[in-house]
Amino acid sequence: MSNRLRVAINGWFWDSPTTGSGQYTRRLVEGLRAAGEVDVLLVLPPTGGGNLGKVWFEQVLFPRQCAVLGADVAHVPYWAPPAAPRCPTVVTIHDIIPLVLREYRGGPLVRLYTSLVSATAAEAALVVTDSEASRRDIVAHLGVAEERVRVVYLAADERFTPAGRRRAGDYTLYLGGFDVRKNLAVALAVYRWAGPAIGDECPLVIAGRLPERDTPFTPDPRRLARELGVEQFVECIGFVAEEEKPALYRGARSFLFPSLYEGFGLPVLEALACGTPVVGSEAASLPEIVGEAGVLLPPDDAEGMAGAVIQLAIDDAFRAELSRRAVEQAARFSWERTVRETVAVYREAVGG
């Protein structure tokens, strides 16, 4: 009798490859198929349906299809486990930001959905998450028993390498979102100290599609820069295509990332994989990802971060040492490992 598992995977985000959940779903399915240890049954939703259609798919159609397909185990690769699973179900909860940060709780419908998926987490056979920090939050806020939560780290795409790196360029890089937890006000405040010292030769480059509206939830960095008096040291370059990101990381003297909360922090790992040292906050998962390959400080310590940014800009030996550590640290994370450990969770969920 074969011990090969049939794994049904919820594919709600399959056609949303620019989202974090979409990227994770695609990389996981591709990795599982390449490894060849399990049979992957990708269950895609019907077209249309909106928010109610999403809940119907998650709670009714997906578990029903798991039964029809004879799945041994089901995997929901984002926070939406069914209340009545038809086979042992694994759910990946990348983070529980709506429960941890008040600004992310949303309106009544969002809060209702969060309550639903919080309650159904208890029905999952096992929970997978991206970091020990997220594991602690899941145990504390969802009441899931600690022994039912497994940490499986993510990984950067293979294109993020130091290959082809020349001497780093003369800029400090921020690349990521602009919502309030990203703490852009502190990133810009770093240049109140760093700007007069290195700003003309090593400005802060802010990459990513800027917010459509300047709000307390998505503050426009250009306004913040003006208010802090650092706009002459800051350049916003807008959207960066995926294929252009490795060169952008490689060219930076340092990667500035003072985020208040990350379930994993993929941009940080991408920077490390390109050999770029990180200066950022010691919040949530970031110490796990950065290790000794950067300088992490309290998320409000703009002056301390400025000192690190200045040293990395002017001290080639210091930067070279942290760059070496960055590549070594990034090598600890790989999609092969992610897939291998995820398969082990599947086998555990079905009893071996």
C-alpha positions in Angstrom: 0.0 0.0 0.0 1.4 3.4 -1.0 1.9 6.1 1.6 1.7 8.8 -1.0 -0.6 11.6 0.2 -3.3 13.3 -1.9 -3.2 16.9 -0.8 -6.0 19.3 -1.8 -5.0 23.0 -1.8 -7.3 25.9 -1.6 -6.5 28.0 -4.7 -8.5 31.1 -3.9 -5.4 33.3 -4.4 -4.0 31.3 -7.3 -4.9 34.1 -9.8 -3.6 36.9 -7.6 0.2 36.4 -7.9 1.0 39.9 -6.8 -0.4 39.3 -3.3 1.6 37.6 -0.6 -0.9 34.8 -0.3 -0.9 34.3 -4.1 2.9 34.2 -4.2 3.0 31.7 -1.4 0.3 29.5 -2.9 2.1 29.4 -6.3 5.6 28.8 -4.9 4.3 26.1 -2.6 2.3 24.2 -5.3 5.3 24.5 -7.8 7.6 23.2 -5.1 5.4 20.3 -4.0 5.0 19.2 -7.7 8.7 19.4 -8.3 9.5 17.5 -5.1 7.1 14.7 -6.3 6.4 13.4 -2.7 2.7 14.1 -2.7 -0.1 14.4 -5.3 -1.3 18.0 -5.4 -5.0 18.6 -6.1 -5.4 22.4 -6.7 -9.0 23.4 -6.0 -9.9 26.7 -7.8 -13.0 28.7 -7.0 -15.8 29.5 -9.4 -15.4 32.9 -11.1 -17.1 35.9 -9.5 -18.9 35.9 -6.2 -17.3 38.7 -4.3 -16.9 38.5 -0.5 -19.9 36.2 0.1 -18.6 34.0 -2.7 -15.3 33.8 -1.0 -16.7 32.7 2.3 -19.0 30.2 0.5 -16.0 28.7 -1.3 -13.9 28.5 1.9 -16.6 27.1 4.1 -18.6 24.9 1.7 -17.2 24.3 -1.7 -13.6 23.6 -0.8 -14.3 21.1 1.9 -16.9 19.4 -0.3 -14.3 19.1 -3.2 -11.8 17.6 -0.7 -14.3 14.8 -0.1 -15.1 14.4 -3.8 -11.4 14.2 -4.7 -10.7 11.7 -1.9 -8.0 14.0 -0.4 -6.0 12.6 2.5 -5.3 16.1 3.8 -6.4 19.6 2.9 -4.3 22.8 3.0 -5.7 26.3 3.2 -2.6 28.5 2.5 -4.0 31.6 4.2 -6.1 32.3 7.3 -9.5 30.8 6.4 -10.0 27.2 7.6 -13.4 25.6 7.2 -15.6 25.2 10.2 -16.6 21.7 9.1 -13.6 20.1 7.4 -14.1 16.8 5.5 -10.5 15.6 6.1 -7.6 16.6 8.2 -6.9 20.2 7.4 -3.7 22.3 7.7 -4.0 26.1 7.6 -1.2 28.6 7.1 -1.7 31.7 9.2 1.0 34.1 8.1 0.1 36.7 10.8 -2.8 37.8 12.8 -2.4 41.6 12.2 -6.1 42.4 12.6 -6.0 41.0 16.1 -2.7 42.6 17.0 -2.9 46.1 15.5 -6.1 48.2 16.1 -5.7 50.1 12.8 -6.1 46.9 10.8 -9.4 45.7 12.2 -11.5 47.3 9.4 -15.2 47.8 9.2 -18.0 45.6 10.5 -17.8 43.0 7.7 -14.0 42.7 8.0 -14.4 42.3 11.8 -17.1 39.6 11.3 -14.9 37.7 8.8 -11.9 37.9 11.3 -14.2 36.5 14.0 -15.2 33.6 11.7 -11.7 32.6 10.8 -10.5 33.1 14.3 -13.1 30.6 15.5 -12.6 28.1 12.8 -8.8 27.9 13.5 -9.7 25.5 16.3 -10.9 23.0 13.7 -7.6 22.8 11.9 -5.6 19.6 12.6 -2.4 21.7 12.5 -1.5 25.4 12.0 1.5 26.5 10.0 3.0 29.9 10.5 6.0 31.8 9.2 8.0 32.6 12.4 8.2 32.0 16.1 6.9 35.5 16.7 3.7 34.7 14.7 3.5 31.4 16.6 3.5 33.2 19.9 0.8 35.6 18.7 -1.4 32.7 17.4 -1.2 30.9 20.7 -1.9 34.0 22.7 -4.7 35.5 20.6 -6.4 32.5 18.9 -6.2 30.1 21.8 -4.7 27.4 19.6 -2.7 25.0 21.7 1.0 25.5 21.3 1.6 21.9 20.3 -0.7 22.3 17.2 1.3 25.2 15.7 4.3 24.5 13.4 6.8 27.1 12.2 7.8 26.7 8.6 9.9 29.6 7.4 9.4 31.1 3.9 12.2 31.9 1.5 13.3 34.4 -1.1 13.0 33.7 -4.8 16.2 32.2 -6.3 16.8 35.4 -8.4 17.7 37.3 -5.2 21.5 36.6 -5.1 24.6 38.7 -4.8 25.7 37.5 -8.2 26.9 40.3 -10.4 27.3 42.6 -7.4 29.7 45.5 -8.0 30.6 48.0 -5.3 27.3 49.1 -3.6 25.8 52.3 -5.0 25.4 55.4 -3.0 21.9 55.1 -1.6 20.0 53.7 1.3 17.0 51.7 0.2 13.4 51.3 1.5 11.3 48.9 -0.5 7.9 47.8 0.8 4.4 49.0 1.6 3.2 52.3 2.9 0.6 51.3 5.4 1.1 52.6 8.9 2.8 49.6 10.4 5.7 50.0 8.0 6.7 53.0 10.1 7.8 55.2 7.2 7.8 58.2 9.5 10.8 56.7 11.4 12.5 55.7 8.2 12.4 59.3 7.1 13.3 60.6 10.5 16.5 58.6 10.2 17.6 61.2 7.6 17.2 64.1 10.1 20.5 62.8 11.5 21.9 60.9 8.5 20.9 63.6 5.9 23.4 66.3 7.0 26.2 63.7 7.3 25.7 61.6 4.1 22.4 62.7 2.5 24.0 64.5 -0.5 26.2 61.4 -1.4 23.9 58.7 -0.1 20.2 59.7 -0.2 17.2 57.6 1.0 15.6 55.9 -2.0 12.0 54.9 -1.3 10.7 52.3 -3.8 7.1 51.0 -4.3 3.8 52.3 -5.6 2.9 55.3 -3.5 -0.4 55.5 -1.8 -3.3 56.7 -3.9 -4.5 58.9 -1.0 -2.6 60.4 1.9 -4.4 59.1 5.0 -3.4 58.3 8.6 -3.5 54.6 7.5 -1.4 55.1 4.3 0.6 58.3 4.9 2.3 59.8 1.8 6.1 59.7 2.4 6.6 62.8 0.4 4.5 64.8 2.8 6.2 63.2 5.8 9.6 64.1 4.2 8.5 67.7 3.9 7.3 67.9 7.4 10.5 66.4 8.8 12.6 68.8 6.6 14.4 65.9 4.8 12.9 66.1 1.4 16.2 67.1 -0.2 17.7 63.8 0.9 14.8 61.6 -0.2 13.9 60.2 -3.7 10.7 58.3 -4.3 11.1 56.2 -7.4 7.6 54.5 -7.4 6.7 51.0 -8.6 9.5 48.6 -9.2 8.9 45.5 -11.4 9.8 42.2 -9.8 12.6 41.5 -12.3 14.3 44.9 -11.4 14.3 44.3 -7.6 17.4 42.2 -7.3 19.6 44.9 -8.9 18.0 47.6 -6.7 18.8 45.6 -3.6 22.3 44.8 -4.7 23.1 48.5 -5.4 22.1 49.8 -1.9 24.6 50.5 0.9 21.9 49.3 3.4 18.3 48.3 3.5 16.2 50.4 5.9 13.2 48.6 7.4 11.8 50.0 10.7 8.5 48.0 10.5 6.4 47.8 13.6 5.1 44.3 12.8 5.9 41.5 10.3 4.7 37.9 10.3 7.9 37.2 8.3 9.3 40.2 6.5 10.1 38.9 3.0 11.7 42.2 1.7 14.3 41.9 4.5 15.2 38.4 3.4 15.4 39.5 -0.2 17.8 42.2 0.7 20.0 39.8 2.7 20.0 37.3 -0.1 21.4 40.1 -2.3 24.2 40.7 0.2 22.7 44.0 1.5 22.8 44.6 5.3 19.6 45.5 7.1 19.0 48.4 9.4 15.7 48.2 11.1 13.5 47.4 14.0 13.8 44.5 16.5 10.0 44.0 16.4 8.1 40.8 15.9 9.8 38.3 13.5 12.6 40.5 12.2 15.3 39.3 14.6 14.6 35.8 13.5 15.1 36.7 9.8 18.0 39.1 10.1 20.1 37.3 12.8 23.5 38.9 13.0 23.4 40.3 9.4 22.2 43.7 10.3 21.6 46.3 13.0 18.2 46.1 14.8 17.0 48.6 17.3 13.7 49.6 19.0 11.3 50.7 16.2 11.2 54.3 17.4 15.0 54.8 17.6 15.6 56.9 14.5 18.8 58.3 15.8 20.3 54.9 16.5 19.3 53.7 13.0 20.9 56.8 11.5 24.2 55.9 13.2 24.1 52.5 11.6 23.1 53.9 8.2 26.0 56.4 8.3 28.5 53.7 9.3 27.4 51.4 6.5 27.7 54.3 4.1 31.2 55.3 5.0 32.9 52.2 6.5 33.6 49.8 3.7 35.1 47.1 6.1 32.0 47.2 8.3 29.7 46.9 5.4 31.7 44.1 3.8 31.5 42.1 7.0 27.7 42.6 7.4 27.3 41.8 3.7 29.1 38.5 4.2 26.9 37.7 7.1 23.8 38.7 5.1 24.5 36.1 2.4 25.2 33.4 5.0 22.0 34.2 6.9 19.9 34.2 3.7 21.3 30.7 2.8 19.5 29.3 5.8 16.2 29.8 4.0 15.2 27.9 0.9 12.0 26.9 -0.8 13.3 23.3 -0.8 13.3 23.4 3.0 9.9 25.1 3.1 8.4 22.4 0.9 10.1 19.5 2.8 8.9 20.8 6.2 5.4 21.4 4.8 5.1 17.8 3.6 6.2 16.7 7.1 3.3 18.7 8.5 0.9 17.0 6.1 2.1 13.6 7.2 1.8 14.6 10.8 -1.8 15.9 10.3 -2.9 12.5 8.9 -1.2 10.6 11.7 2.2 9.8 10.2 
